[in-house]
């Protein structure tokens, strides 16, 4: 299990808008993102063998602080957006007279460029870190649907990966999702 509030998703990207009509545009973006899955139990250990992944408890007698899996992707998205305000750009955060509402949905895809586990613990009063870089049977390609809702200068988004995070029969069956705000 992962901690909902300890896990996060971050996306650094560049976005371009192509206005098609007064109330319709397309947002194109490319960038780098990372899933940071922080495990509920701070001593969660991931082991990889030919049969797949095993999630177990680390048996060492130390004070565990955190355990997580981080996956980094290079991404691109294509989101058609209906703009009920019909303006050429998003208003600035402090500009309250333009309260245009926007809604859009479209596909995104990404390619895994890095992944690692990290376990942090205290042993004998010293803080220690164990990092393991591997593919952990993660799918190299991710793709999904993105929903965006915008008001003024803020956009809220929800991403849902249509493919599973791990390779078939090598890890847990789960589809990643993320949500947040864009300024």
C-alpha positions in Angstrom: 0.0 0.0 0.0 1.1 3.6 -0.7 0.6 6.7 1.4 -1.9 8.9 -0.5 -0.5 12.1 1.1 3.2 11.0 1.1 3.2 10.0 -2.5 3.3 12.7 -5.2 3.5 13.4 -8.9 5.4 16.2 -10.5 5.5 17.3 -14.1 7.9 20.0 -15.5 6.8 20.8 -19.1 6.6 23.3 -21.8 3.1 24.0 -23.1 2.0 25.6 -26.4 -1.5 26.6 -27.4 -2.8 26.5 -30.9 -6.1 28.5 -31.1 -8.4 26.9 -33.7 -11.5 29.1 -33.1 -12.5 31.7 -30.6 -13.6 29.1 -28.1 -11.5 26.2 -29.0 -7.7 25.6 -28.7 -5.3 22.7 -28.5 -2.6 22.5 -25.7 0.6 20.7 -26.8 3.1 19.9 -24.1 6.3 18.0 -23.6 8.3 17.5 -20.5 9.6 15.3 -17.7 7.5 13.8 -14.9 8.1 11.6 -11.9 5.8 9.3 -9.8 7.0 9.1 -6.2 5.2 6.1 -4.6 5.9 6.3 -0.8 5.0 3.0 0.8 2.6 2.8 3.8 5.1 0.7 5.8 8.5 2.4 6.1 10.3 -1.0 6.0 8.9 -2.1 2.6 11.5 -3.9 0.6 11.2 -4.7 -3.1 13.1 -7.7 -4.4 13.3 -8.6 -8.1 13.9 -12.1 -9.5 13.1 -13.9 -12.7 9.5 -14.6 -11.5 8.7 -11.0 -10.7 8.7 -8.6 -7.8 8.2 -9.4 -4.2 7.1 -6.8 -1.6 8.2 -7.8 1.9 9.3 -6.3 5.2 13.0 -5.6 5.7 14.0 -7.8 8.7 16.9 -5.5 9.9 16.7 -4.1 13.4 17.0 -0.4 12.5 14.7 2.6 12.8 13.1 2.9 9.4 12.1 6.4 8.2 10.7 5.8 4.7 10.6 3.5 1.7 9.6 4.5 -1.8 9.7 3.8 -5.5 10.4 6.6 -7.9 9.7 6.4 -11.7 10.7 9.2 -14.1 9.3 9.6 -17.6 9.7 11.9 -20.6 6.2 12.8 -21.8 4.1 14.5 -24.4 0.4 15.4 -24.3 -2.3 16.7 -26.7 -5.4 18.2 -25.0 -8.2 19.8 -27.1 -9.8 22.5 -24.8 -13.1 24.3 -25.0 -12.6 27.9 -23.7 -15.9 29.5 -22.5 -14.2 32.9 -22.2 -12.7 32.9 -25.7 -9.5 34.7 -24.6 -6.2 34.2 -26.2 -4.3 33.5 -23.0 -4.9 32.6 -19.4 -5.4 35.5 -17.0 -2.8 36.2 -14.4 -3.5 34.9 -10.9 -4.2 38.4 -9.5 -6.4 39.5 -12.5 -9.9 38.6 -11.2 -12.1 40.3 -13.9 -11.5 37.4 -16.4 -13.1 34.3 -14.9 -13.3 32.2 -18.1 -13.9 28.5 -17.6 -12.0 25.9 -19.7 -12.5 22.2 -20.0 -10.4 19.7 -22.1 -9.5 16.1 -22.4 -6.9 14.3 -24.4 -4.2 11.7 -24.6 -0.7 11.6 -23.2 2.2 9.2 -23.5 5.6 8.8 -21.8 8.8 6.8 -21.9 10.5 5.6 -18.7 14.0 7.1 -18.4 14.8 6.2 -14.8 13.5 4.3 -11.8 14.8 3.5 -8.3 13.9 2.5 -4.8 15.0 4.3 -1.8 15.0 3.2 1.9 15.9 5.7 4.6 16.6 4.5 8.2 18.6 5.3 11.3 21.2 2.8 12.5 23.4 3.6 15.5 22.3 7.2 15.5 23.4 7.7 11.9 21.0 8.4 9.0 21.5 5.9 6.2 20.1 5.6 2.7 19.9 2.5 0.4 19.2 3.3 -3.2 18.7 0.6 -5.9 18.4 1.6 -9.6 16.6 -0.9 -11.7 13.7 -1.3 -14.1 11.7 -3.3 -11.5 9.7 -4.8 -14.3 8.1 -1.4 -14.9 6.6 -0.9 -18.3 8.8 1.5 -20.3 5.8 3.1 -22.1 3.0 4.8 -20.3 -0.1 6.2 -22.0 -3.4 7.6 -20.7 -6.1 10.2 -20.7 -5.8 13.7 -19.2 -8.7 15.8 -18.1 -8.2 19.5 -17.4 -10.6 22.0 -15.9 -9.5 25.7 -15.7 -10.7 28.9 -14.1 -8.7 32.2 -14.4 -5.0 31.3 -14.2 -5.3 27.9 -12.6 -6.0 24.5 -14.3 -6.8 21.4 -12.4 -5.8 18.1 -14.0 -6.5 14.4 -13.6 -4.3 11.8 -15.4 -5.2 8.1 -15.6 -2.7 5.7 -17.1 -4.6 3.2 -19.4 -1.8 0.7 -19.2 -0.6 -1.1 -16.1 2.5 0.3 -14.3 4.2 -3.1 -14.1 4.8 -5.8 -16.8 2.2 -8.5 -17.0 2.6 -11.1 -14.3 5.7 -9.5 -12.9 4.3 -7.1 -10.3 1.0 -5.9 -8.9 -1.8 -5.1 -11.3 -2.4 -1.4 -11.1 -2.9 1.6 -13.2 -1.4 4.8 -11.9 -3.3 8.1 -11.7 -2.5 11.5 -10.6 -4.2 14.8 -10.0 -3.2 18.4 -9.1 -3.1 22.0 -10.1 -1.2 23.9 -12.7 -0.4 27.7 -12.4 
